[in-house]
Amino acid sequence: MSGDVAVDDAADGVHEHRQGRGAPAAGGFAARFGQIYLHWLVPFAVILGAVLRTREWLYGKSLWLDELTVTDNLVRRGFSQLLEPLAGNQGGPIGWLWAERASIDFFGVDELSLRLVPWLGALVALAVFPLVARRLIGDVATPAATVLFATSPALIYYAAETKQYSTDVACALLVLLLTTRFSTRRPTLRGALLWGLACGVLVWCSQPTILIAAACGLFLALRWRRDVQVLFRLAAGGAVLAVSVGLEWLFVLRQLAANDELLRYWQAYGGYPPVPRSIGGDLRWAGSVAVTLTETVAQFWIPALAVVLAVWGLATLARLRPWSAVLIAVILLAAVGAAVAQSYPLAQRLALYLLPLIYLLVSAGLADGAPDLKHGSPRPWQQLAVGVCAAALLVSAGPAVVAGVSTVVRPDETTAGRQAIQFVADHQRPGDVVLAERYATSAMKFYGPRIGVPMGGVFSFTRPEANQGCAADPLAPVSDSGRVWFVFAHHFSAQPENRTEVYLSQVAGRATQLQFFEGAGDAGAYLYDFGQPATSSSSPLPSFVRNGCFTITR
């Protein structure tokens, strides 16, 4: 074993001893607080995080548009057919899709069974995160990072969504856990092969885990660059991983990469650098991504402060735990490189797998609170730095922690499409016509037969060229129908934000509103009686609609 490895192991041993029984021995409030912080906060945070994620899952919130589209693919296809490109511009790792298909085969098609796999993935990630944190940022910083991870609003929300993002986090953390094992121990050939095999399995369950595994392989090569024997062992493990990724590319990823519409979508949402490319544009994009990840994904109150904390945390690790800093930096560079190469977008929920690293970095500045080998207790400047970092972390991350904890009372719900359809079921009469707005048809097709609400038609905004001209009277198909329901479920960015008002203002000029329901995410159900005189006149149509058509298809 090389000398630097022995030093790393010795440092870890002294570090653990002094933080264990030695640190709290002074007595008093500070010692009791230290005991609680170091020994009880992590298990408390993990239990709290499990409760929050389970509450979100059991809440049974309505499926939203992407979930419904994925569900339609899962229900209509067998295991082998899920290898083919999914309809509706959806994509998912085959391992995750097969697990979802198995879940609905065993438990049926409902919200709980569809979200079982994401919920289990979220619990696995919650259990693994503290183990990874202790190895990367040490005992002193781990409790704070675990609290942020456990109460993260984004991680709680995606623990109960029929998408692969929570399992992305779990798989990424499992690869990190396997990799950190070899940061201070020389891998045996058996260990290297098992690392490659485990990573090779995980990449089938999570696409961004390919980036994580590749970055971890590069890290291990850098770590053991002077040990030729170990490098050959790592090459053998890397070959196993490469074969697995190659097969996945052949059967799944090659087809997904050919989807130009997905490429354009994530280009528009900032997942890739802007086109045409320039150094200035790329740098502005990188800055925008950093702010977006800390503000939108991590939901820090002051994104700029969170970025400063992350940079300071990386610098702290570079000084105290250099190989941890190298590993995190290599992964972040791999994520940026994949986005620059337009291989995997770095934006919004697709970047959720990086959220654990963000929490590790913003908490890493607290690692200066650990005693060192030379001076025992932290030096005054270290104590000051820890105090400043703790205060900054509390200010920036505190609101997100509160928001995450509050989900135990009121889980987050993106849309209330099911509730809108249920309202129709509770108040409909024989002969009522139920119209679904174009982006509500998925919800109507899924929930309508289950709840007992037949869809009688679709209304939408369309372009004239797509409809061979506009009807002189768009409401003519229902003007003699009596009671008509207009159901909304999802808002799509291509539609105006006030699209509901645009529709209803036209209907109000021809019929009388009787009842209505309005829920989360622009979901709603509105009942009009075309047999009663209108109580108001129609409002002028906005240019978006004047240049297109308000159409009803029955």
Helices and strands as residue ranges (DSSP letters): H 3-17, I 18-22, G 23-26, H 28-35, I 36-40, H 41-58, H 65-76, G 80-83, H 94-107, H 111-114, H 116-150, H 153-158, H 165-180, H 189-202, H 208-223, H 228-248, I 249-253, H 254-257, H 260-268, H 279-292, I 293-297, H 303-320, H 322-340, G 348-354, H 355-364, G 365-369, H 380-406, H 417-427, E 433-437, G 438-440, H 441-451, E 457-462, H 464-467, G 476-478, E 483-488, H 499-508, E 512-518, G 520-522, E 524-529, H 543-546, E 549-553
